[in-house]
Amino acid sequence: MAKIRIIWVKSGIGYAEDQKRTLRALGLHKLNQGVVHDDSAVLRGQINKVRHLIKIEEANS
């Protein structure tokens, strides 16, 4: 299964509470932190919701 690295690059301050909760649900706790997840439709929906706050790249594993 493909892996995706998600990096939090922009603060959630000033954005809706549901977007802040989506960042937490992705496993992001600090700015510039990165996490790796398996690619899925659910994950893609979460990424789409906060696409303006994160950077996405393919993970090498």
C-alpha distance matrix in Angstrom:
0.0 3.8 6.5 9.9 13.3 16.0 19.6 22.6 25.3 28.0 29.9 29.7 33.5 35.2 32.2 31.9 31.2 28.2 26.5 27.4 25.9 22.7 22.5 23.2 20.5 17.9 19.3 21.5 25.1 26.7 27.0 25.0 22.6 18.9 16.0 12.2 10.0 6.5 7.0 9.1 12.5 14.4 13.2 14.1 17.4 18.2 17.5 19.8 22.5 22.9 21.9 25.4 25.0 21.7 20.1 16.4 14.9 11.7 11.2 11.8 10.5
3.8 0.0 3.8 6.8 10.2 13.1 16.6 19.8 22.2 25.0 27.1 27.3 31.0 32.7 29.8 29.9 29.5 26.7 24.6 25.5 24.6 21.1 20.6 21.7 19.5 16.5 18.0 19.7 23.3 24.4 24.3 22.2 20.1 16.4 13.9 10.3 8.6 5.9 5.6 8.8 12.1 13.9 12.0 12.3 16.0 16.5 15.2 17.5 20.4 20.4 19.0 22.3 22.0 18.6 16.7 12.9 11.1 8.0 8.0 9.3 9.1
6.5 3.8 0.0 3.8 6.8 9.9 13.3 16.5 19.1 22.0 24.1 24.4 28.1 30.1 27.4 27.7 27.2 24.7 22.4 22.9 22.0 18.8 17.8 18.8 17.0 13.7 14.8 16.2 19.8 20.8 20.8 18.6 16.4 12.7 10.2 6.5 5.6 4.6 5.5 9.3 12.7 13.6 10.9 11.8 15.4 15.0 13.5 16.4 18.9 18.3 17.1 20.3 19.4 15.9 14.1 10.6 9.0 6.3 5.3 7.6 7.6
9.9 6.8 3.8 0.0 3.8 6.4 9.9 13.0 15.5 18.3 20.5 20.9 24.7 26.6 24.0 24.5 24.3 22.0 19.3 19.9 19.5 16.2 14.9 16.5 15.1 11.5 12.9 13.7 17.3 18.1 17.7 15.6 13.8 10.1 8.3 5.5 5.4 6.2 6.0 9.6 12.2 12.8 9.4 9.9 13.3 12.6 10.5 13.5 15.9 14.9 13.6 16.5 15.7 12.1 10.3 6.9 6.0 4.8 5.1 8.7 9.9
13.3 10.2 6.8 3.8 0.0 3.8 6.6 10.1 12.5 15.6 17.9 18.8 22.4 24.6 22.5 23.5 23.2 21.4 18.4 18.4 18.5 15.6 13.5 15.0 14.5 10.7 11.4 11.3 14.7 14.9 14.3 11.9 10.2 6.5 5.6 4.4 6.6 9.0 9.5 12.8 15.2 15.0 11.3 12.0 15.0 13.4 10.9 14.2 16.1 14.3 13.0 15.4 13.8 10.1 8.3 5.8 5.3 5.9 5.2 8.8 10.5
16.0 13.1 9.9 6.4 3.8 0.0 3.8 6.7 9.4 12.2 14.3 15.0 18.7 20.9 18.7 19.8 19.6 18.0 14.9 14.8 15.3 12.5 10.1 12.1 12.1 8.4 9.4 8.7 12.1 12.3 11.4 9.7 8.3 5.4 5.4 6.3 7.9 10.8 10.9 13.3 15.0 14.2 10.4 11.0 13.2 11.0 8.5 11.8 13.1 10.8 10.0 12.1 10.2 6.6 5.9 4.8 6.7 8.7 8.9 12.6 14.2
19.6 16.6 13.3 9.9 6.6 3.8 0.0 3.8 6.1 9.4 11.6 13.2 16.6 19.1 17.5 19.2 19.2 18.3 14.9 14.3 15.6 13.3 10.2 12.3 13.4 10.1 10.3 8.1 10.7 9.8 8.2 6.0 5.6 4.2 6.6 8.9 11.3 14.5 14.7 17.1 18.5 17.5 13.8 14.2 15.9 13.3 10.7 13.7 14.4 11.3 10.5 11.4 8.8 5.5 5.1 6.4 8.4 11.2 11.2 14.4 16.4
22.6 19.8 16.5 13.0 10.1 6.7 3.8 0.0 3.8 6.1 7.9 9.5 12.8 15.4 14.1 16.1 16.1 15.7 12.3 11.3 13.2 11.6 8.1 10.5 12.5 9.9 10.1 6.9 8.7 7.5 5.4 5.0 5.7 6.5 8.9 11.8 13.7 17.0 17.1 18.9 19.7 18.2 14.8 15.2 16.1 13.0 10.9 13.4 13.1 9.6 9.7 9.7 6.3 4.5 6.5 9.0 11.7 14.7 14.9 18.2 20.0
25.3 22.2 19.1 15.5 12.5 9.4 6.1 3.8 0.0 3.8 6.9 9.6 12.3 14.7 14.1 16.7 17.4 17.6 13.9 13.2 15.8 14.4 11.1 13.8 16.0 13.6 13.9 10.5 11.6 9.4 6.0 5.3 8.0 9.3 12.3 15.0 17.0 20.1 19.9 21.7 22.3 21.1 17.7 17.5 18.4 15.6 13.0 14.8 14.6 10.8 10.2 8.9 5.9 5.2 6.6 10.1 12.7 16.2 16.8 19.9 22.2
28.0 25.0 22.0 18.3 15.6 12.2 9.4 6.1 3.8 0.0 3.8 6.6 8.9 11.0 10.7 13.8 14.9 15.6 12.0 11.3 14.5 13.7 10.9 13.7 16.2 14.6 15.1 11.7 12.2 10.2 7.0 8.1 10.7 12.4 15.1 17.9 19.5 22.5 22.0 23.3 23.4 21.9 18.9 18.5 18.6 15.8 13.6 14.8 13.8 10.0 10.1 7.7 4.7 6.6 9.1 12.8 15.8 19.3 20.2 23.5 25.7
29.9 27.1 24.1 20.5 17.9 14.3 11.6 7.9 6.9 3.8 0.0 3.8 5.5 8.4 8.7 11.7 12.4 13.9 10.8 9.2 12.7 12.8 10.1 12.4 15.4 14.6 14.8 11.3 10.8 9.1 6.8 9.5 11.5 13.9 16.2 19.4 20.8 24.0 23.8 24.7 24.7 22.6 19.9 20.0 19.6 16.4 15.1 16.2 14.4 10.8 12.2 10.0 6.8 9.3 12.4 15.7 18.9 22.2 22.7 26.0 27.9
29.7 27.3 24.4 20.9 18.8 15.0 13.2 9.5 9.6 6.6 3.8 0.0 3.8 6.2 5.5 8.1 8.7 10.2 7.4 5.9 9.6 10.2 8.4 10.6 13.5 13.4 14.1 11.2 11.0 10.6 9.3 12.2 13.4 15.4 16.9 19.9 20.6 23.7 23.3 23.7 23.2 20.8 18.6 18.8 17.7 14.5 13.9 14.8 12.2 9.2 11.6 9.8 7.1 10.1 13.7 16.6 20.1 23.2 23.9 27.4 29.0
33.5 31.0 28.1 24.7 22.4 18.7 16.6 12.8 12.3 8.9 5.5 3.8 0.0 3.8 5.6 8.4 9.2 11.9 10.0 8.3 11.9 13.3 11.8 13.5 16.5 16.9 17.3 14.3 13.3 12.6 11.4 14.7 16.2 18.6 20.4 23.5 24.3 27.4 27.1 27.3 26.7 24.3 22.2 22.4 21.0 17.9 17.6 18.1 15.3 12.6 14.9 12.6 10.4 13.6 17.1 20.2 23.6 26.8 27.5 30.9 32.5
35.2 32.7 30.1 26.6 24.6 20.9 19.1 15.4 14.7 11.0 8.4 6.2 3.8 0.0 3.8 6.8 8.9 11.7 10.2 9.7 13.2 14.5 13.8 15.8 18.4 19.0 19.9 17.3 16.7 16.2 14.8 17.8 19.5 21.5 23.1 26.0 26.5 29.2 28.5 28.4 27.3 24.9 23.3 23.1 21.2 18.6 18.4 18.1 15.1 13.0 15.3 12.7 11.6 15.3 18.7 21.7 25.4 28.6 29.7 33.2 35.0
32.2 29.8 27.4 24.0 22.5 18.7 17.5 14.1 14.1 10.7 8.7 5.5 5.6 3.8 0.0 3.8 6.5 8.4 6.7 7.3 10.6 11.4 11.4 13.7 15.7 16.4 17.9 15.7 15.8 15.9 14.8 17.5 18.7 20.1 21.3 23.8 23.8 26.3 25.3 25.0 23.7 21.4 19.9 19.6 17.6 15.1 15.1 14.7 11.4 9.8 12.4 10.5 9.8 13.3 16.9 19.5 23.3 26.3 27.5 31.2 32.9
31.9 29.9 27.7 24.5 23.5 19.8 19.2 16.1 16.7 13.8 11.7 8.1 8.4 6.8 3.8 0.0 3.8 5.5 5.5 6.8 9.0 10.2 11.3 13.2 14.6 16.0 17.8 16.3 16.6 17.5 17.0 19.8 20.4 21.5 22.0 24.3 23.8 26.0 25.0 24.2 22.5 19.9 19.1 19.0 16.4 14.1 15.1 14.5 10.8 10.3 13.5 12.6 12.0 15.2 18.8 20.9 24.6 27.4 28.5 32.3 33.6
31.2 29.5 27.2 24.3 23.2 19.6 19.2 16.1 17.4 14.9 12.4 8.7 9.2 8.9 6.5 3.8 0.0 3.8 5.4 5.1 6.3 8.6 10.0 10.8 12.3 14.4 15.8 14.7 14.7 16.3 16.6 19.6 19.6 20.8 20.9 23.3 22.7 25.1 24.5 23.6 22.3 19.2 18.5 19.2 16.6 13.8 15.5 15.6 11.9 11.4 15.1 14.7 13.4 16.0 19.7 21.5 25.1 27.6 28.3 32.0 32.9
28.2 26.7 24.7 22.0 21.4 18.0 18.3 15.7 17.6 15.6 13.9 10.2 11.9 11.7 8.4 5.5 3.8 0.0 3.8 5.4 5.0 6.2 8.8 9.9 10.2 12.3 14.4 14.1 14.9 17.0 17.4 19.9 19.4 20.0 19.5 21.4 20.3 22.3 21.5 20.2 18.7 15.6 15.2 16.0 13.1 10.6 12.8 12.8 9.1 9.6 13.4 13.9 13.0 15.0 18.6 19.8 23.3 25.5 26.3 30.0 30.9
26.5 24.6 22.4 19.3 18.4 14.9 14.9 12.3 13.9 12.0 10.8 7.4 10.0 10.2 6.7 5.5 5.4 3.8 0.0 3.8 5.4 5.0 6.4 8.8 9.7 10.7 12.9 11.9 13.1 14.6 14.4 16.6 16.5 17.0 17.0 19.0 18.3 20.6 19.7 19.0 17.7 15.0 13.8 14.1 11.9 9.0 10.1 10.4 6.9 6.2 9.9 10.3 9.2 11.3 14.9 16.4 20.0 22.5 23.5 27.2 28.4
27.4 25.5 22.9 19.9 18.4 14.8 14.3 11.3 13.2 11.3 9.2 5.9 8.3 9.7 7.3 6.8 5.1 5.4 3.8 0.0 3.8 5.4 5.2 6.6 8.8 10.1 11.2 9.7 10.1 11.7 12.1 14.9 14.6 15.7 16.0 18.5 18.3 21.1 20.9 20.5 19.9 16.9 15.3 16.3 14.6 11.2 12.2 13.3 10.2 8.5 12.1 12.1 9.8 11.8 15.5 17.2 20.7 23.2 23.6 27.2 28.2
25.9 24.6 22.0 19.5 18.5 15.3 15.6 13.2 15.8 14.5 12.7 9.6 11.9 13.2 10.6 9.0 6.3 5.0 5.4 3.8 0.0 3.8 5.4 5.1 6.1 8.7 9.9 9.8 10.5 13.1 14.3 16.8 15.7 16.4 15.7 17.9 17.1 19.6 19.6 18.9 18.3 14.9 13.8 15.5 13.6 10.2 12.2 13.7 10.7 10.1 13.8 14.6 12.6 13.7 17.2 18.2 21.4 23.4 23.6 27.1 27.6
22.7 21.1 18.8 16.2 15.6 12.5 13.3 11.6 14.4 13.7 12.8 10.2 13.3 14.5 11.4 10.2 8.6 6.2 5.0 5.4 3.8 0.0 3.8 5.3 4.9 6.2 8.8 9.0 11.0 13.4 14.1 15.9 14.7 14.5 13.6 15.3 14.2 16.5 16.1 15.4 14.8 11.6 10.3 11.8 10.0 6.5 8.5 10.3 7.7 7.3 10.8 12.5 10.8 11.3 14.4 15.0 18.2 20.1 20.5 24.1 24.8
22.5 20.6 17.8 14.9 13.5 10.1 10.2 8.1 11.1 10.9 10.1 8.4 11.8 13.8 11.4 11.3 10.0 8.8 6.4 5.2 5.4 3.8 0.0 3.8 5.4 5.2 6.7 5.6 7.7 9.8 10.3 12.1 11.0 11.2 11.0 13.3 13.2 16.1 16.2 16.4 16.5 13.7 11.3 12.8 12.1 8.3 8.8 11.3 9.4 7.4 10.2 11.4 8.8 8.9 12.1 13.1 16.3 18.4 18.6 22.2 23.0
23.2 21.7 18.8 16.5 15.0 12.1 12.3 10.5 13.8 13.7 12.4 10.6 13.5 15.8 13.7 13.2 10.8 9.9 8.8 6.6 5.1 5.3 3.8 0.0 3.8 5.3 5.1 5.2 6.3 9.5 11.4 13.5 11.6 12.1 11.3 13.8 13.6 16.6 17.4 17.5 17.9 14.7 12.8 15.1 14.4 10.6 11.9 14.6 12.6 11.1 14.0 15.2 12.4 12.3 15.2 16.0 18.7 20.4 19.9 23.2 23.5
20.5 19.5 17.0 15.1 14.5 12.1 13.4 12.5 16.0 16.2 15.4 13.5 16.5 18.4 15.7 14.6 12.3 10.2 9.7 8.8 6.1 4.9 5.4 3.8 0.0 3.8 5.3 7.3 9.5 12.8 14.5 15.9 13.7 13.2 11.3 12.8 11.7 14.1 14.9 14.4 14.8 11.4 9.9 12.7 11.9 8.5 10.6 13.4 11.8 11.3 14.1 16.1 13.9 13.3 15.8 15.7 18.3 19.5 19.1 22.4 22.4
17.9 16.5 13.7 11.5 10.7 8.4 10.1 9.9 13.6 14.6 14.6 13.4 16.9 19.0 16.4 16.0 14.4 12.3 10.7 10.1 8.7 6.2 5.2 5.3 3.8 0.0 3.8 5.7 9.0 11.7 12.9 13.5 11.1 9.9 7.9 9.4 8.5 11.4 12.1 12.5 13.4 10.7 8.1 10.7 11.0 7.6 8.4 11.9 11.2 10.1 12.1 14.4 12.1 10.7 12.6 12.2 14.6 15.8 15.4 18.8 19.0
19.3 18.0 14.8 12.9 11.4 9.4 10.3 10.1 13.9 15.1 14.8 14.1 17.3 19.9 17.9 17.8 15.8 14.4 12.9 11.2 9.9 8.8 6.7 5.1 5.3 3.8 0.0 3.8 6.5 9.5 11.6 12.3 9.3 8.7 6.9 9.2 9.4 12.8 14.4 15.3 16.8 14.1 11.5 14.3 14.8 11.4 11.9 15.4 14.7 13.0 14.9 16.7 13.8 12.3 14.1 14.0 15.9 17.0 15.8 18.9 18.8
21.5 19.7 16.2 13.7 11.3 8.7 8.1 6.9 10.5 11.7 11.3 11.2 14.3 17.3 15.7 16.3 14.7 14.1 11.9 9.7 9.8 9.0 5.6 5.2 7.3 5.7 3.8 0.0 3.8 6.1 7.8 9.0 6.5 7.1 7.1 10.4 11.6 15.2 16.4 17.6 18.8 16.3 13.3 15.4 15.9 12.2 12.0 15.3 14.3 11.8 13.5 14.6 11.2 10.0 12.1 13.0 15.3 17.1 16.2 19.3 19.9
25.1 23.3 19.8 17.3 14.7 12.1 10.7 8.7 11.6 12.2 10.8 11.0 13.3 16.7 15.8 16.6 14.7 14.9 13.1 10.1 10.5 11.0 7.7 6.3 9.5 9.0 6.5 3.8 0.0 3.8 7.0 9.3 7.2 9.4 10.0 13.6 15.1 18.7 20.1 21.3 22.4 19.7 16.9 19.0 19.2 15.4 15.4 18.4 16.9 14.2 16.3 16.6 12.9 12.5 14.8 16.3 18.5 20.4 19.3 22.2 22.7
26.7 24.4 20.8 18.1 14.9 12.3 9.8 7.5 9.4 10.2 9.1 10.6 12.6 16.2 15.9 17.5 16.3 17.0 14.6 11.7 13.1 13.4 9.8 9.5 12.8 11.7 9.5 6.1 3.8 0.0 3.8 6.4 5.5 8.9 10.9 14.7 16.8 20.6 21.8 23.4 24.5 22.2 19.1 20.7 21.1 17.4 16.6 19.5 18.2 14.9 16.4 16.1 12.2 11.8 13.9 16.0 18.1 20.4 19.4 22.1 23.1
27.0 24.3 20.8 17.7 14.3 11.4 8.2 5.4 6.0 7.0 6.8 9.3 11.4 14.8 14.8 17.0 16.6 17.4 14.4 12.1 14.3 14.1 10.3 11.4 14.5 12.9 11.6 7.8 7.0 3.8 0.0 3.8 5.4 8.7 11.6 15.2 17.5 21.2 21.8 23.6 24.5 22.6 19.3 20.2 20.8 17.3 15.8 18.3 17.3 13.6 14.5 13.6 9.8 9.6 11.5 14.2 16.4 19.3 18.8 21.6 23.2
25.0 22.2 18.6 15.6 11.9 9.7 6.0 5.0 5.3 8.1 9.5 12.2 14.7 17.8 17.5 19.8 19.6 19.9 16.6 14.9 16.8 15.9 12.1 13.5 15.9 13.5 12.3 9.0 9.3 6.4 3.8 0.0 3.8 6.5 10.1 13.4 16.2 19.7 20.5 22.7 24.1 22.6 19.0 19.7 20.9 17.8 15.7 18.3 18.1 14.5 14.4 13.8 10.5 9.0 9.6 12.1 13.7 16.5 15.9 18.5 20.3
22.6 20.1 16.4 13.8 10.2 8.3 5.6 5.7 8.0 10.7 11.5 13.4 16.2 19.5 18.7 20.4 19.6 19.4 16.5 14.6 15.7 14.7 11.0 11.6 13.7 11.1 9.3 6.5 7.2 5.5 5.4 3.8 0.0 3.8 6.9 10.5 13.4 17.1 18.4 20.7 22.4 20.7 17.2 18.5 19.9 16.7 15.0 18.2 18.0 14.8 15.1 15.4 11.9 9.9 10.5 12.0 13.3 15.5 14.3 16.8 18.0
18.9 16.4 12.7 10.1 6.5 5.4 4.2 6.5 9.3 12.4 13.9 15.4 18.6 21.5 20.1 21.5 20.8 20.0 17.0 15.7 16.4 14.5 11.2 12.1 13.2 9.9 8.7 7.1 9.4 8.9 8.7 6.5 3.8 0.0 3.8 7.0 10.1 13.7 15.0 17.6 19.6 18.4 14.7 16.0 17.9 15.1 13.2 16.7 17.2 14.3 14.2 15.3 12.4 9.4 9.1 9.4 10.2 11.9 10.6 13.3 14.5
16.0 13.9 10.2 8.3 5.6 5.4 6.6 8.9 12.3 15.1 16.2 16.9 20.4 23.1 21.3 22.0 20.9 19.5 17.0 16.0 15.7 13.6 11.0 11.3 11.3 7.9 6.9 7.1 10.0 10.9 11.6 10.1 6.9 3.8 0.0 3.8 6.7 10.4 12.2 14.7 17.1 15.7 12.2 14.2 16.3 13.6 12.3 16.1 16.8 14.6 14.8 16.7 14.1 11.0 10.9 10.0 10.6 11.3 9.5 12.4 12.8
12.2 10.3 6.5 5.5 4.4 6.3 8.9 11.8 15.0 17.9 19.4 19.9 23.5 26.0 23.8 24.3 23.3 21.4 19.0 18.5 17.9 15.3 13.3 13.8 12.8 9.4 9.2 10.4 13.6 14.7 15.2 13.4 10.5 7.0 3.8 0.0 3.8 7.1 9.3 12.2 15.1 14.4 11.0 13.0 15.7 13.8 12.5 16.1 17.5 16.0 15.7 18.2 16.2 12.8 12.0 9.9 9.6 9.1 7.0 9.8 9.8
10.0 8.6 5.6 5.4 6.6 7.9 11.3 13.7 17.0 19.5 20.8 20.6 24.3 26.5 23.8 23.8 22.7 20.3 18.3 18.3 17.1 14.2 13.2 13.6 11.7 8.5 9.4 11.6 15.1 16.8 17.5 16.2 13.4 10.1 6.7 3.8 0.0 3.8 6.2 8.7 11.8 11.1 8.1 10.5 13.2 11.8 11.2 14.7 16.2 15.5 15.5 18.5 17.0 13.9 13.4 10.9 11.0 10.0 8.7 11.6 11.2
6.5 5.9 4.6 6.2 9.0 10.8 14.5 17.0 20.1 22.5 24.0 23.7 27.4 29.2 26.3 26.0 25.1 22.3 20.6 21.1 19.6 16.5 16.1 16.6 14.1 11.4 12.8 15.2 18.7 20.6 21.2 19.7 17.1 13.7 10.4 7.1 3.8 0.0 3.8 6.4 10.0 10.3 8.1 10.2 13.2 12.8 12.5 15.5 17.5 17.5 17.2 20.6 19.6 16.5 15.7 12.6 12.2 10.3 9.5 11.8 11.0
7.0 5.6 5.5 6.0 9.5 10.9 14.7 17.1 19.9 22.0 23.8 23.3 27.1 28.5 25.3 25.0 24.5 21.5 19.7 20.9 19.6 16.1 16.2 17.4 14.9 12.1 14.4 16.4 20.1 21.8 21.8 20.5 18.4 15.0 12.2 9.3 6.2 3.8 0.0 3.8 7.2 8.5 6.5 7.3 10.7 11.2 10.6 12.9 15.5 15.9 15.2 18.8 18.6 15.6 14.7 11.3 11.3 9.7 10.3 13.0 13.0
9.1 8.8 9.3 9.6 12.8 13.3 17.1 18.9 21.7 23.3 24.7 23.7 27.3 28.4 25.0 24.2 23.6 20.2 19.0 20.5 18.9 15.4 16.4 17.5 14.4 12.5 15.3 17.6 21.3 23.4 23.6 22.7 20.7 17.6 14.7 12.2 8.7 6.4 3.8 0.0 3.8 5.4 5.2 6.2 8.8 10.1 10.5 12.3 14.5 15.9 15.6 19.4 19.5 17.1 16.8 13.8 14.4 13.2 14.1 16.8 16.7
12.5 12.1 12.7 12.2 15.2 15.0 18.5 19.7 22.3 23.4 24.7 23.2 26.7 27.3 23.7 22.5 22.3 18.7 17.7 19.9 18.3 14.8 16.5 17.9 14.8 13.4 16.8 18.8 22.4 24.5 24.5 24.1 22.4 19.6 17.1 15.1 11.8 10.0 7.2 3.8 0.0 3.8 5.5 5.0 6.3 8.8 9.8 10.5 12.6 14.8 14.7 18.5 19.1 17.3 17.5 14.9 16.2 15.6 17.0 20.0 20.2
14.4 13.9 13.6 12.8 15.0 14.2 17.5 18.2 21.1 21.9 22.6 20.8 24.3 24.9 21.4 19.9 19.2 15.6 15.0 16.9 14.9 11.6 13.7 14.7 11.4 10.7 14.1 16.3 19.7 22.2 22.6 22.6 20.7 18.4 15.7 14.4 11.1 10.3 8.5 5.4 3.8 0.0 3.8 5.4 5.2 6.5 8.8 10.0 11.1 13.2 14.1 17.7 17.8 16.3 17.3 15.2 17.0 16.9 17.8 21.0 21.0
13.2 12.0 10.9 9.4 11.3 10.4 13.8 14.8 17.7 18.9 19.9 18.6 22.2 23.3 19.9 19.1 18.5 15.2 13.8 15.3 13.8 10.3 11.3 12.8 9.9 8.1 11.5 13.3 16.9 19.1 19.3 19.0 17.2 14.7 12.2 11.0 8.1 8.1 6.5 5.2 5.5 3.8 0.0 3.8 5.4 5.1 6.2 8.6 10.0 11.1 11.6 15.3 15.0 13.1 13.8 11.6 13.5 13.6 14.5 17.9 18.2
14.1 12.3 11.8 9.9 12.0 11.0 14.2 15.2 17.5 18.5 20.0 18.8 22.4 23.1 19.6 19.0 19.2 16.0 14.1 16.3 15.5 11.8 12.8 15.1 12.7 10.7 14.3 15.4 19.0 20.7 20.2 19.7 18.5 16.0 14.2 13.0 10.5 10.2 7.3 6.2 5.0 5.4 3.8 0.0 3.8 5.5 5.0 6.1 8.7 10.2 9.8 13.6 14.2 12.4 12.8 10.5 12.6 13.0 14.9 18.3 19.3
17.4 16.0 15.4 13.3 15.0 13.2 15.9 16.1 18.4 18.6 19.6 17.7 21.0 21.2 17.6 16.4 16.6 13.1 11.9 14.6 13.6 10.0 12.1 14.4 11.9 11.0 14.8 15.9 19.2 21.1 20.8 20.9 19.9 17.9 16.3 15.7 13.2 13.2 10.7 8.8 6.3 5.2 5.4 3.8 0.0 3.8 5.4 5.1 6.4 9.1 9.8 13.3 14.1 13.3 14.6 13.2 15.8 16.6 18.4 21.9 22.8
18.2 16.5 15.0 12.6 13.4 11.0 13.3 13.0 15.6 15.8 16.4 14.5 17.9 18.6 15.1 14.1 13.8 10.6 9.0 11.2 10.2 6.5 8.3 10.6 8.5 7.6 11.4 12.2 15.4 17.4 17.3 17.8 16.7 15.1 13.6 13.8 11.8 12.8 11.2 10.1 8.8 6.5 5.1 5.5 3.8 0.0 3.8 5.4 5.2 6.8 8.4 11.7 11.6 10.9 12.8 12.0 15.0 16.3 17.5 21.2 22.1
17.5 15.2 13.5 10.5 10.9 8.5 10.7 10.9 13.0 13.6 15.1 13.9 17.6 18.4 15.1 15.1 15.5 12.8 10.1 12.2 12.2 8.5 8.8 11.9 10.6 8.4 11.9 12.0 15.4 16.6 15.8 15.7 15.0 13.2 12.3 12.5 11.2 12.5 10.6 10.5 9.8 8.8 6.2 5.0 5.4 3.8 0.0 3.8 5.4 5.5 5.5 9.2 9.3 7.9 9.3 8.5 11.7 13.4 15.1 18.9 20.3
19.8 17.5 16.4 13.5 14.2 11.8 13.7 13.4 14.8 14.8 16.2 14.8 18.1 18.1 14.7 14.5 15.6 12.8 10.4 13.3 13.7 10.3 11.3 14.6 13.4 11.9 15.4 15.3 18.4 19.5 18.3 18.3 18.2 16.7 16.1 16.1 14.7 15.5 12.9 12.3 10.5 10.0 8.6 6.1 5.1 5.4 3.8 0.0 3.8 5.6 5.1 8.5 10.1 9.7 11.1 10.6 13.8 15.8 18.0 21.7 23.4
22.5 20.4 18.9 15.9 16.1 13.1 14.4 13.1 14.6 13.8 14.4 12.2 15.3 15.1 11.4 10.8 11.9 9.1 6.9 10.2 10.7 7.7 9.4 12.6 11.8 11.2 14.7 14.3 16.9 18.2 17.3 18.1 18.0 17.2 16.8 17.5 16.2 17.5 15.5 14.5 12.6 11.1 10.0 8.7 6.4 5.2 5.4 3.8 0.0 3.8 5.9 8.2 9.2 10.1 12.6 12.9 16.5 18.6 20.5 24.3 25.7
22.9 20.4 18.3 14.9 14.3 10.8 11.3 9.6 10.8 10.0 10.8 9.2 12.6 13.0 9.8 10.3 11.4 9.6 6.2 8.5 10.1 7.3 7.4 11.1 11.3 10.1 13.0 11.8 14.2 14.9 13.6 14.5 14.8 14.3 14.6 16.0 15.5 17.5 15.9 15.9 14.8 13.2 11.1 10.2 9.1 6.8 5.5 5.6 3.8 0.0 3.8 5.4 5.5 6.6 9.7 10.9 14.7 17.4 19.0 22.8 24.5
21.9 19.0 17.1 13.6 13.0 10.0 10.5 9.7 10.2 10.1 12.2 11.6 14.9 15.3 12.4 13.5 15.1 13.4 9.9 12.1 13.8 10.8 10.2 14.0 14.1 12.1 14.9 13.5 16.3 16.4 14.5 14.4 15.1 14.2 14.8 15.7 15.5 17.2 15.2 15.6 14.7 14.1 11.6 9.8 9.8 8.4 5.5 5.1 5.9 3.8 0.0 3.8 5.5 5.5 7.3 8.5 12.2 15.1 17.3 21.0 23.1
25.4 22.3 20.3 16.5 15.4 12.1 11.4 9.7 8.9 7.7 10.0 9.8 12.6 12.7 10.5 12.6 14.7 13.9 10.3 12.1 14.6 12.5 11.4 15.2 16.1 14.4 16.7 14.6 16.6 16.1 13.6 13.8 15.4 15.3 16.7 18.2 18.5 20.6 18.8 19.4 18.5 17.7 15.3 13.6 13.3 11.7 9.2 8.5 8.2 5.4 3.8 0.0 3.8 5.9 8.1 10.6 14.2 17.6 19.7 23.2 25.6
25.0 22.0 19.4 15.7 13.8 10.2 8.8 6.3 5.9 4.7 6.8 7.1 10.4 11.6 9.8 12.0 13.4 13.0 9.2 9.8 12.6 10.8 8.8 12.4 13.9 12.1 13.8 11.2 12.9 12.2 9.8 10.5 11.9 12.4 14.1 16.2 17.0 19.6 18.6 19.5 19.1 17.8 15.0 14.2 14.1 11.6 9.3 10.1 9.2 5.5 5.5 3.8 0.0 3.8 7.2 10.2 13.8 17.2 18.6 22.1 24.3
21.7 18.6 15.9 12.1 10.1 6.6 5.5 4.5 5.2 6.6 9.3 10.1 13.6 15.3 13.3 15.2 16.0 15.0 11.3 11.8 13.7 11.3 8.9 12.3 13.3 10.7 12.3 10.0 12.5 11.8 9.6 9.0 9.9 9.4 11.0 12.8 13.9 16.5 15.6 17.1 17.3 16.3 13.1 12.4 13.3 10.9 7.9 9.7 10.1 6.6 5.5 5.9 3.8 0.0 3.8 6.6 10.1 13.4 14.8 18.3 20.5
20.1 16.7 14.1 10.3 8.3 5.9 5.1 6.5 6.6 9.1 12.4 13.7 17.1 18.7 16.9 18.8 19.7 18.6 14.9 15.5 17.2 14.4 12.1 15.2 15.8 12.6 14.1 12.1 14.8 13.9 11.5 9.6 10.5 9.1 10.9 12.0 13.4 15.7 14.7 16.8 17.5 17.3 13.8 12.8 14.6 12.8 9.3 11.1 12.6 9.7 7.3 8.1 7.2 3.8 0.0 3.8 6.8 10.5 12.1 15.5 18.1
16.4 12.9 10.6 6.9 5.8 4.8 6.4 9.0 10.1 12.8 15.7 16.6 20.2 21.7 19.5 20.9 21.5 19.8 16.4 17.2 18.2 15.0 13.1 16.0 15.7 12.2 14.0 13.0 16.3 16.0 14.2 12.1 12.0 9.4 10.0 9.9 10.9 12.6 11.3 13.8 14.9 15.2 11.6 10.5 13.2 12.0 8.5 10.6 12.9 10.9 8.5 10.6 10.2 6.6 3.8 0.0 3.8 7.0 9.2 12.7 15.2
14.9 11.1 9.0 6.0 5.3 6.7 8.4 11.7 12.7 15.8 18.9 20.1 23.6 25.4 23.3 24.6 25.1 23.3 20.0 20.7 21.4 18.2 16.3 18.7 18.3 14.6 15.9 15.3 18.5 18.1 16.4 13.7 13.3 10.2 10.6 9.6 11.0 12.2 11.3 14.4 16.2 17.0 13.5 12.6 15.8 15.0 11.7 13.8 16.5 14.7 12.2 14.2 13.8 10.1 6.8 3.8 0.0 3.8 6.3 9.4 12.4
11.7 8.0 6.3 4.8 5.9 8.7 11.2 14.7 16.2 19.3 22.2 23.2 26.8 28.6 26.3 27.4 27.6 25.5 22.5 23.2 23.4 20.1 18.4 20.4 19.5 15.8 17.0 17.1 20.4 20.4 19.3 16.5 15.5 11.9 11.3 9.1 10.0 10.3 9.7 13.2 15.6 16.9 13.6 13.0 16.6 16.3 13.4 15.8 18.6 17.4 15.1 17.6 17.2 13.4 10.5 7.0 3.8 0.0 3.8 6.6 9.4
11.2 8.0 5.3 5.1 5.2 8.9 11.2 14.9 16.8 20.2 22.7 23.9 27.5 29.7 27.5 28.5 28.3 26.3 23.5 23.6 23.6 20.5 18.6 19.9 19.1 15.4 15.8 16.2 19.3 19.4 18.8 15.9 14.3 10.6 9.5 7.0 8.7 9.5 10.3 14.1 17.0 17.8 14.5 14.9 18.4 17.5 15.1 18.0 20.5 19.0 17.3 19.7 18.6 14.8 12.1 9.2 6.3 3.8 0.0 3.8 6.1
11.8 9.3 7.6 8.7 8.8 12.6 14.4 18.2 19.9 23.5 26.0 27.4 30.9 33.2 31.2 32.3 32.0 30.0 27.2 27.2 27.1 24.1 22.2 23.2 22.4 18.8 18.9 19.3 22.2 22.1 21.6 18.5 16.8 13.3 12.4 9.8 11.6 11.8 13.0 16.8 20.0 21.0 17.9 18.3 21.9 21.2 18.9 21.7 24.3 22.8 21.0 23.2 22.1 18.3 15.5 12.7 9.4 6.6 3.8 0.0 3.8
10.5 9.1 7.6 9.9 10.5 14.2 16.4 20.0 22.2 25.7 27.9 29.0 32.5 35.0 32.9 33.6 32.9 30.9 28.4 28.2 27.6 24.8 23.0 23.5 22.4 19.0 18.8 19.9 22.7 23.1 23.2 20.3 18.0 14.5 12.8 9.8 11.2 11.0 13.0 16.7 20.2 21.0 18.2 19.3 22.8 22.1 20.3 23.4 25.7 24.5 23.1 25.6 24.3 20.5 18.1 15.2 12.4 9.4 6.1 3.8 0.0
